[in-house]
Amino acid sequence: MASRKIGILGGTFDPIHNAHLILGEAAREQFGLDRVIFIPSGCPYMKGQNNNITPGELRYQMVKLAIDSNPYFTCSRIEIDREGNTYTIDTLYELEKMYPGDEIYLILGGDTFTQIESWYKSEEIFKNCVLLAAIRNNMSIADMDAQRRYLHDKYGADVRILQYNNIEISSSDIRARIMTGRSVRYMLPESVIEFASLKNIYNGMGSSNDEDDDMKIYHG
């Protein structure tokens, strides 16, 4: 059987929003991915234990609702079920067992891509997947390509530039809006809005001072 192209898109997804979905679809279309797996993070080690991250089960349910209408999208709970800190390489090893012989494509935001060399066992990451680095509004194609060539020359990394129409939506802004009673309509799927309201996930929660967590599940 011919190998498939499996894209993985991670994030804290607190909550998942339309920019995440646009990125996943752009990667699928541009690189002919057979499937895109959304993976809510477990315990991102760079955030530490003192954080306001919504429980994994609730974030997983929001992801399921958000991707329900796209037959190419699926989600996995492998990180929220795994004990201890979240490391990218551990997730890749698990996925290789689940999809033997298939190609794994790790979808990254441009800001995350520039930090990947500092991740835990980064050289092993480069050996075990293709990196799809998304260009964000504050980065140039030239800068991205320079980083791509650097990682290829030093580590043999297979990095491909993902171009897409980025829209500026942040999970942290969504949380703040819900907390203060402002509208988040058109920023995330209605099904996610309804679920968050039903479960009272963000109403009255403390405001986090973390930088926006979009596309930053894979902290190393």
C-alpha positions as CSV (number, residue, x, y, z in Angstrom):
1,M,0.0,0.0,0.0
2,A,1.3,3.4,-0.9
3,S,2.4,5.6,1.9
4,R,0.1,8.5,3.0
5,K,1.0,12.0,4.0
6,I,-0.1,12.7,7.5
7,G,0.0,16.3,8.7
8,I,0.0,17.1,12.4
9,L,-1.0,20.5,13.8
10,G,-0.7,21.1,17.5
11,G,-1.6,23.9,19.8
12,T,-2.7,24.5,23.2
13,F,-6.1,25.2,21.5
14,D,-7.4,27.2,24.4
15,P,-9.7,27.6,22.5
16,I,-9.2,26.4,18.9
17,H,-10.2,29.1,16.4
18,N,-10.6,29.8,12.7
19,A,-7.0,30.7,12.0
20,H,-6.0,27.2,13.2
21,L,-8.5,25.7,10.8
22,I,-7.3,27.8,7.9
23,L,-3.7,26.8,8.5
24,G,-4.6,23.1,8.6
25,E,-6.6,23.3,5.3
26,A,-3.8,25.4,3.6
27,A,-1.3,22.7,4.5
28,R,-3.5,19.9,3.3
29,E,-4.2,21.6,0.0
30,Q,-0.7,22.9,-0.7
31,F,1.2,19.7,0.1
32,G,-1.5,17.1,-0.8
33,L,-1.9,15.8,2.8
34,D,-4.2,12.8,3.1
35,R,-5.0,13.7,6.7
36,V,-4.4,16.5,9.2
37,I,-4.4,15.5,12.9
38,F,-5.0,18.2,15.4
39,I,-3.3,17.4,18.7
40,P,-4.2,19.4,21.8
41,S,-1.2,19.6,24.1
42,G,-0.9,17.9,27.4
43,C,1.5,19.7,29.7
44,P,3.8,22.0,27.6
45,Y,7.0,22.0,29.6
46,M,8.0,25.6,28.8
47,K,4.7,26.8,30.4
48,G,5.5,24.9,33.6
49,Q,3.0,23.8,36.2
50,N,1.8,27.2,37.2
51,N,-0.6,28.1,34.4
52,N,-4.2,28.7,33.6
53,I,-4.5,26.2,30.7
54,T,-8.0,24.7,30.4
55,P,-8.2,21.0,31.2
56,G,-7.2,18.8,28.3
57,E,-10.5,17.0,28.0
58,L,-12.4,20.2,27.4
59,R,-9.9,21.5,24.9
60,Y,-10.1,18.1,23.1
61,Q,-13.9,18.3,22.9
62,M,-13.7,21.8,21.4
63,V,-11.2,20.6,18.8
64,K,-13.6,17.7,17.9
65,L,-16.5,20.2,17.4
66,A,-14.4,22.6,15.4
67,I,-13.1,20.0,12.8
68,D,-16.3,18.0,12.5
69,S,-17.3,19.2,9.1
70,N,-14.0,18.6,7.4
71,P,-13.5,14.9,6.3
72,Y,-9.7,15.4,6.1
73,F,-9.4,16.6,9.7
74,T,-9.2,14.4,12.7
75,C,-7.9,14.9,16.3
76,S,-5.9,12.9,18.7
77,R,-5.8,12.8,22.5
78,I,-2.3,11.2,22.7
79,E,-0.8,14.2,24.5
80,I,-3.5,14.9,26.9
81,D,-3.5,11.2,27.9
82,R,0.3,11.1,28.3
83,E,1.6,11.7,31.7
84,G,4.4,14.2,32.3
85,N,5.6,17.0,30.1
86,T,4.9,17.3,26.4
87,Y,7.8,16.8,24.1
88,T,7.5,16.8,20.3
89,I,9.8,13.8,19.8
90,D,7.7,11.6,22.0
91,T,4.6,12.5,19.9
92,L,6.4,11.7,16.7
93,Y,7.6,8.3,18.0
94,E,4.0,7.4,18.9
95,L,2.7,8.6,15.5
96,E,5.3,6.5,13.7
97,K,3.9,3.4,15.5
98,M,0.4,4.3,14.7
99,Y,1.1,5.1,11.0
100,P,4.0,2.8,10.0
101,G,5.4,3.6,6.6
102,D,3.5,6.9,6.3
103,E,5.2,10.4,6.0
104,I,4.7,12.7,8.9
105,Y,4.5,16.4,8.2
106,L,4.8,18.7,11.3
107,I,3.0,22.0,10.7
108,L,4.5,25.0,12.5
109,G,3.9,28.7,12.7
110,G,6.8,30.9,11.6
111,D,7.6,32.1,15.1
112,T,7.8,28.6,16.4
113,F,9.9,27.5,13.5
114,T,12.6,29.9,14.3
115,Q,12.9,28.4,17.8
116,I,12.9,24.7,16.8
117,E,16.7,24.3,17.1
118,S,16.5,24.7,20.9
119,W,13.8,22.1,21.3
120,Y,14.4,18.8,23.2
121,K,16.1,16.3,20.9
122,S,15.7,18.6,17.9
123,E,18.0,16.6,15.8
124,E,15.8,13.6,16.2
125,I,12.8,15.7,15.3
126,F,14.5,16.7,12.0
127,K,15.1,13.0,11.2
128,N,11.5,11.9,11.9
129,C,9.3,14.3,10.0
130,V,9.0,16.9,7.3
131,L,8.6,20.4,8.7
132,L,6.0,22.7,7.1
133,A,6.9,26.2,8.2
134,A,4.0,28.7,7.8
135,I,4.9,32.3,6.9
136,R,3.3,34.8,9.2
137,N,2.6,38.4,8.6
138,N,5.7,39.7,10.4
139,M,8.2,37.5,8.6
140,S,9.6,37.7,5.1
141,I,10.0,34.8,2.7
142,A,13.7,35.5,2.5
143,D,14.2,35.2,6.3
144,M,12.2,31.9,6.3
145,D,14.2,30.5,3.4
146,A,17.5,31.4,5.1
147,Q,16.4,29.5,8.2
148,R,15.2,26.6,6.0
149,R,18.6,26.4,4.3
150,Y,20.5,26.7,7.6
151,L,18.6,23.8,9.1
152,H,19.0,21.7,6.0
153,D,22.8,22.3,5.7
154,K,23.4,21.7,9.5
155,Y,21.0,18.9,10.2
156,G,19.7,17.6,6.9
157,A,16.2,18.8,7.9
158,D,13.5,18.6,5.2
159,V,11.8,22.0,5.6
160,R,9.2,23.3,3.2
161,I,7.6,26.8,3.3
162,L,3.9,26.9,3.7
163,Q,2.2,30.0,2.3
164,Y,-1.3,30.8,3.4
165,N,-3.7,33.7,4.0
166,N,-3.0,34.3,7.7
167,I,-5.7,36.1,9.7
168,E,-4.9,37.6,13.1
169,I,-6.9,35.8,15.7
170,S,-5.5,34.8,19.1
171,S,-6.7,32.4,21.7
172,S,-5.7,34.8,24.4
173,D,-7.8,37.6,22.9
174,I,-10.8,35.2,22.6
175,R,-10.4,34.3,26.3
176,A,-10.3,37.9,27.3
177,R,-13.3,38.8,25.2
178,I,-15.4,36.0,26.7
179,M,-14.3,36.9,30.2
180,T,-15.4,40.5,29.6
181,G,-18.7,39.7,27.8
182,R,-17.6,40.8,24.3
183,S,-18.4,39.0,21.1
184,V,-16.2,36.3,19.6
185,R,-18.5,35.6,16.7
186,Y,-16.7,34.7,13.4
187,M,-13.5,34.2,15.3
188,L,-14.1,30.5,16.0
189,P,-16.8,28.0,15.1
190,E,-20.3,28.5,16.5
191,S,-20.2,25.0,17.9
192,V,-17.1,25.8,20.0
193,I,-18.7,29.1,21.2
194,E,-21.8,27.2,22.3
195,F,-19.8,24.4,24.0
196,A,-17.6,26.9,25.9
197,S,-20.7,28.8,27.0
198,L,-22.5,25.6,28.1
199,K,-19.5,24.5,30.1
200,N,-18.7,28.0,31.4
201,I,-15.1,27.5,30.4
202,Y,-13.8,31.1,30.2
203,N,-16.4,33.2,32.0
204,G,-14.9,34.7,35.1
205,M,-11.5,33.0,34.6
206,G,-8.3,34.9,35.4
207,S,-6.6,36.6,32.5
208,S,-3.4,34.9,31.5
209,N,-0.3,36.9,30.9
210,D,1.2,34.3,28.6
211,E,2.0,35.2,25.0
212,D,-0.6,33.9,22.6
213,D,-0.4,30.1,22.4
214,D,-1.5,29.6,18.8
215,M,0.3,26.8,17.1
216,K,2.7,26.3,20.0
217,I,1.8,22.8,21.2
218,Y,5.2,21.6,20.3
219,H,7.5,23.4,22.8
220,G,10.4,21.0,22.4
